[in-house]
């Protein structure tokens, strides 16, 4: 095992220390923009810069609210005009990246859920001299596409951590629910689970239609009598799966990846056994702050390697301590 791999494995189960100092917020797109420095905190005395944050977020996923909150706080501290856009379809996300290049932004932070669809747009940014960081998805291809670092969790490692925990708890037939087919990060999560629990099944659902998610999951649980745990890969999906377990009459337990305040409370209440937190606030904050560091002094955080923000398992023992931060919208 390499030193790097050993270090990565040591990350599992540890609550990571925030990488950067807390601050205020600034953004545009979606919610009303907030000017830097108007919500407390001190704006740095560096040149104003413009950063585009472009994700594959779809409507209603609270995970991206947390990512964006971290990015906004970094933007306010760093005197950054933050341009936030998103589209779950890879081709349209690529168009958003190209638009940011045409706007001559000072930096781009983007997710890589569908790297093949985005690679040409990212190359256009790099060729134009615009520094790029990636976040959340695509850690294994980030550097090859030209980003100088990546902020996120190693998704295969996270999946293996879940698989190990489920195996320790005696589960043998998990159903791992993927809400966006072809999303490399989600596929890696379920692959990691299956690597540790060979009896795992994968169920694909349309994550943009919660009614369809509920009906598909309910039908699967009714048809799969030996399913002993069902795993959601995002908090809103998992909360829907929790309802499906009840409706189907299944005795399957519920586990999750990612978190919001409601899901954290469900863990405290014993309705969900655990989740894997990749600390999305840090992903947003770190990405914007890293681009500011390049602008102000040519500093490239990460040294060419990903900056891991997870995975860390939140279970019944640790959830009460995390709940305060989840209620504040930063976990």
C-alpha positions as CSV (number, residue, x, y, z in Angstrom):
1,X,0.0,0.0,0.0
2,X,1.4,3.5,-0.9
3,X,1.7,6.2,1.7
4,X,-1.0,8.1,-0.1
5,X,-3.5,5.2,0.0
6,X,-2.7,4.6,3.6
7,X,-3.4,8.2,4.4
8,X,-6.7,8.1,2.5
9,X,-7.9,5.0,4.4
10,X,-7.1,6.8,7.6
11,X,-9.6,9.5,6.7
12,X,-12.5,7.2,7.0
13,X,-14.5,7.7,10.2
14,X,-12.7,10.9,11.1
15,X,-14.4,14.3,11.3
16,X,-12.2,16.4,9.2
17,X,-11.0,19.8,10.4
18,X,-12.1,22.7,8.2
19,X,-9.4,23.7,5.8
20,X,-10.0,27.4,5.8
21,X,-11.4,30.2,8.1
22,X,-15.1,31.0,8.2
23,X,-16.4,34.2,6.6
24,X,-19.5,35.8,5.0
25,X,-21.2,35.4,1.6
26,X,-21.5,36.7,-2.0
27,X,-23.1,35.2,-5.1
28,X,-25.3,35.6,-8.2
29,X,-27.8,33.4,-9.8
30,X,-30.7,31.6,-8.0
31,X,-31.0,33.4,-4.7
32,X,-30.6,37.2,-4.5
33,X,-26.9,38.1,-4.6
34,X,-25.3,39.4,-1.5
35,X,-22.5,41.9,-1.8
36,X,-19.2,40.9,-0.2
37,X,-18.8,42.2,3.3
38,X,-22.5,43.0,4.1
39,X,-23.1,40.1,6.4
40,X,-20.2,40.4,8.8
41,X,-16.6,39.3,8.4
42,X,-13.8,41.3,6.9
43,X,-13.2,41.5,3.2
44,X,-9.6,41.2,2.2
45,X,-7.9,44.2,0.5
46,X,-7.1,42.4,-2.7
47,X,-8.2,43.0,-6.2
48,X,-11.8,42.2,-7.0
49,X,-12.1,39.0,-9.0
50,X,-14.9,37.0,-10.7
51,X,-15.3,33.3,-10.1
52,X,-17.8,31.0,-11.8
53,X,-19.1,28.0,-9.8
54,X,-20.8,25.6,-12.1
55,X,-22.4,22.4,-10.8
56,X,-24.6,19.5,-12.0
57,X,-27.2,20.3,-9.3
58,X,-30.8,19.7,-9.9
59,X,-33.6,21.5,-8.2
60,X,-34.6,20.5,-4.6
61,X,-31.3,18.9,-3.5
62,X,-30.3,20.5,-0.3
63,X,-26.7,19.2,-0.7
64,X,-26.1,22.0,-3.2
65,X,-27.5,24.6,-0.9
66,X,-24.7,23.7,1.5
67,X,-22.0,23.7,-1.2
68,X,-23.2,27.1,-2.3
69,X,-23.3,28.5,1.2
70,X,-19.6,27.6,1.7
71,X,-18.7,29.2,-1.7
72,X,-20.6,32.4,-0.8
73,X,-18.8,32.7,2.5
74,X,-15.4,32.3,0.8
75,X,-16.4,34.8,-1.9
76,X,-17.3,37.5,0.7
77,X,-14.1,37.0,2.6
78,X,-12.0,37.0,-0.6
79,X,-13.6,40.0,-2.4
80,X,-15.0,37.7,-5.1
81,X,-18.0,38.1,-7.3
82,X,-19.4,34.6,-7.4
83,X,-21.4,33.6,-10.5
84,X,-23.3,30.4,-9.6
85,X,-25.1,28.3,-12.3
86,X,-26.0,24.6,-12.6
87,X,-27.5,22.1,-14.9
88,X,-27.8,18.3,-14.4
89,X,-27.4,17.5,-18.1
90,X,-23.7,17.3,-19.1
91,X,-24.0,19.0,-22.4
92,X,-25.8,22.0,-20.9
93,X,-23.3,22.2,-18.0
94,X,-20.5,22.3,-20.6
95,X,-22.2,25.2,-22.3
96,X,-22.3,27.0,-18.9
97,X,-18.5,26.5,-18.6
98,X,-18.0,27.9,-22.1
99,X,-20.1,30.9,-21.3
100,X,-17.9,31.6,-18.2
101,X,-14.8,31.4,-20.4
102,X,-16.4,33.9,-22.8
103,X,-17.1,36.2,-19.9
104,X,-13.4,36.1,-19.1
105,X,-13.8,35.1,-15.5
106,X,-10.8,34.9,-13.2
107,X,-11.4,31.3,-12.2
108,X,-13.8,28.4,-12.7
109,X,-14.9,25.8,-10.1
110,X,-16.9,22.9,-11.6
111,X,-18.2,19.5,-10.8
112,X,-17.3,16.5,-13.0
113,X,-20.3,14.2,-12.8
114,X,-20.1,13.5,-16.5
115,X,-16.4,14.2,-17.4
116,X,-16.7,13.1,-21.1
117,X,-19.3,15.8,-21.7
118,X,-17.2,18.5,-20.0
119,X,-13.7,17.8,-21.0
120,X,-13.6,20.0,-24.1
121,X,-15.2,23.0,-22.3
122,X,-12.6,22.6,-19.4
123,X,-9.8,22.5,-22.0
124,X,-11.1,25.7,-23.5
125,X,-10.9,27.3,-20.1
126,X,-7.4,26.0,-19.4
127,X,-6.2,27.1,-22.9
128,X,-7.6,30.6,-22.2
129,X,-5.4,30.8,-19.1
130,X,-8.3,30.5,-16.6
131,X,-7.4,28.4,-13.5
132,X,-9.8,25.6,-12.9
133,X,-10.6,23.6,-9.8
134,X,-13.1,20.7,-9.6
135,X,-15.3,19.7,-6.7
136,X,-17.6,16.9,-5.6
137,X,-17.4,14.5,-8.5
138,X,-14.6,13.4,-10.9
139,X,-11.6,13.2,-8.5
140,X,-9.9,10.5,-10.6
141,X,-10.0,12.5,-13.9
142,X,-9.7,16.1,-12.5
143,X,-5.9,16.5,-13.0
144,X,-6.0,14.9,-16.5
145,X,-8.6,17.4,-17.6
146,X,-6.5,20.3,-16.5
147,X,-7.7,21.3,-13.0
148,X,-5.0,22.1,-10.5
149,X,-6.8,20.4,-7.6
150,X,-10.1,18.8,-6.6
151,X,-12.2,19.2,-3.4
152,X,-14.3,16.3,-2.4
153,X,-14.5,12.8,-1.2
154,X,-12.9,9.7,-2.8
155,X,-16.2,8.1,-3.8
156,X,-14.9,4.5,-4.2
157,X,-13.3,4.8,-0.8
158,X,-16.5,6.1,0.7
159,X,-18.5,3.3,-0.8
160,X,-16.0,0.8,0.6
161,X,-16.4,2.4,4.0
162,X,-20.1,1.9,3.8
163,X,-19.7,-1.7,2.7
164,X,-17.3,-2.4,5.6
165,X,-19.8,-0.9,8.1
166,X,-22.7,-2.8,6.6
167,X,-20.7,-6.1,6.7
168,X,-19.7,-5.5,10.3
169,X,-23.4,-5.0,11.1
170,X,-24.3,-8.3,9.4
171,X,-26.1,-7.0,6.3
172,X,-25.8,-9.2,3.2
173,X,-28.3,-7.9,0.6
174,X,-28.1,-4.1,0.3
175,X,-30.0,-2.2,-2.5
176,X,-27.9,0.8,-3.5
177,X,-30.0,3.4,-5.2
178,X,-28.5,5.6,-8.0
179,X,-30.5,8.7,-8.8
180,X,-28.5,9.7,-12.0
181,X,-27.3,6.9,-14.3
182,X,-23.8,7.6,-15.6
183,X,-22.8,9.9,-12.8
184,X,-19.3,8.7,-12.1
185,X,-19.3,9.6,-8.4
186,X,-22.6,7.8,-7.7
187,X,-21.5,4.7,-9.7
188,X,-18.3,4.6,-7.7
189,X,-20.2,4.7,-4.4
190,X,-22.3,1.7,-5.2
191,X,-19.3,-0.1,-6.7
192,X,-17.4,0.4,-3.4
193,X,-20.4,-1.0,-1.5
194,X,-20.6,-4.0,-3.7
195,X,-16.9,-4.7,-3.5
196,X,-17.3,-5.2,0.3
197,X,-20.8,-6.8,0.2
198,X,-21.0,-8.9,-2.9
199,X,-24.8,-9.5,-2.5
200,X,-25.5,-5.8,-3.2
201,X,-27.9,-4.8,-5.9
202,X,-28.0,-1.5,-7.8
203,X,-31.4,0.2,-8.4
204,X,-31.6,3.2,-10.8
205,X,-34.2,5.8,-10.3
206,X,-35.0,9.2,-11.7
207,X,-33.7,11.6,-9.0
208,X,-35.5,14.6,-10.5
209,X,-38.9,13.0,-9.8
210,X,-39.4,12.0,-6.2
211,X,-42.8,10.4,-6.9
212,X,-41.1,8.1,-9.3
213,X,-38.3,7.4,-6.9
214,X,-40.8,6.4,-4.2
215,X,-42.8,4.1,-6.5
216,X,-39.8,2.4,-8.0
217,X,-38.2,1.8,-4.6
218,X,-41.4,0.6,-3.1
219,X,-41.9,-1.9,-5.9
220,X,-38.3,-3.1,-5.6
221,X,-38.6,-3.6,-1.9
222,X,-41.9,-5.5,-2.3
223,X,-40.3,-7.8,-4.9
224,X,-37.0,-8.3,-3.1
225,X,-37.9,-10.0,0.2
226,X,-34.3,-10.6,1.2
227,X,-33.2,-7.0,1.0
228,X,-32.0,-6.1,4.4
229,X,-30.8,-2.5,3.9
230,X,-31.5,0.2,1.2
231,X,-28.9,2.9,0.6
232,X,-29.7,6.4,-0.7
233,X,-26.9,8.4,-2.3
234,X,-28.3,11.8,-1.3
235,X,-30.3,13.1,1.7
236,X,-33.6,13.9,-0.2
237,X,-33.4,10.5,-2.0
238,X,-32.8,8.7,1.3
239,X,-35.7,10.4,3.1
240,X,-37.9,9.3,0.2
241,X,-36.6,5.7,0.5
242,X,-37.4,5.8,4.2
243,X,-41.1,6.3,3.3
244,X,-40.9,3.6,0.7
245,X,-39.7,1.1,3.3
246,X,-42.8,1.8,5.4
247,X,-45.1,1.7,2.4
248,X,-43.7,-1.6,1.2
249,X,-43.9,-3.4,4.5
250,X,-40.2,-4.3,4.2
251,X,-38.0,-4.8,7.2
252,X,-35.0,-3.3,5.5
253,X,-33.0,-0.7,7.3
254,X,-32.0,2.6,5.7
255,X,-28.5,4.0,5.3
256,X,-27.3,7.0,3.3
257,X,-24.6,9.2,1.8
258,X,-24.7,12.9,2.4
259,X,-26.7,14.8,4.9
260,X,-29.1,17.6,5.7
261,X,-30.7,18.7,9.0
262,X,-33.7,16.4,8.6
263,X,-31.6,13.4,7.8
264,X,-29.3,14.1,10.8
265,X,-32.3,14.2,13.0
266,X,-33.5,10.8,11.6
267,X,-30.2,9.3,12.6
268,X,-30.6,10.8,16.1
269,X,-34.1,9.3,16.2
270,X,-32.9,5.9,15.1
271,X,-34.8,5.8,11.8
272,X,-31.6,5.9,9.6
273,X,-28.6,3.8,10.8
274,X,-25.9,6.1,9.4
275,X,-24.8,8.4,6.6
276,X,-21.4,9.2,5.0
277,X,-20.7,12.9,5.1
278,X,-18.4,14.5,2.5
279,X,-18.7,17.9,4.1
280,X,-20.1,19.9,1.1
281,X,-19.6,23.3,2.8
282,X,-15.9,22.7,2.7
283,X,-16.1,21.8,-1.0
284,X,-17.7,25.1,-1.9
285,X,-15.5,27.2,0.4
286,X,-12.3,25.4,-0.5
287,X,-12.9,25.7,-4.3
288,X,-13.5,29.5,-4.2
289,X,-10.7,30.2,-1.7
290,X,-8.2,28.1,-3.8
291,X,-9.0,30.2,-6.9
292,X,-8.5,33.3,-4.9
293,X,-5.1,32.0,-3.6
294,X,-4.0,31.5,-7.2
295,X,-5.0,35.0,-8.1
296,X,-3.3,36.7,-5.1
297,X,0.0,34.8,-5.2
298,X,0.1,31.9,-7.6
299,X,-0.5,29.5,-4.7
300,X,-1.9,26.2,-5.8
301,X,-3.5,24.4,-2.9
302,X,-3.3,20.6,-3.0
303,X,0.1,20.3,-4.6
304,X,-1.5,18.7,-7.7
305,X,-3.4,16.2,-5.6
306,X,-7.0,16.2,-4.5
307,X,-8.0,17.8,-1.2
308,X,-10.2,15.2,0.6
309,X,-13.2,16.6,2.5
310,X,-14.5,13.1,3.4
311,X,-15.6,10.4,3.9
312,X,-16.7,10.6,7.5
313,X,-19.4,8.3,8.9
314,X,-22.1,10.0,11.0
315,X,-24.0,7.4,13.1
316,X,-26.2,7.4,16.2
317,X,-23.2,8.1,18.4
318,X,-21.9,11.1,16.5
319,X,-25.1,12.5,15.0
320,X,-26.1,14.5,18.1
321,X,-22.8,16.5,17.9
322,X,-23.3,17.1,14.1
323,X,-27.0,18.1,14.3
324,X,-26.2,21.6,15.5
325,X,-24.1,22.3,12.4
326,X,-26.6,20.6,10.1
327,X,-29.4,22.8,11.5
328,X,-27.1,25.8,10.8
329,X,-26.9,24.7,7.2
330,X,-23.1,23.9,7.1
331,X,-23.2,20.1,7.4
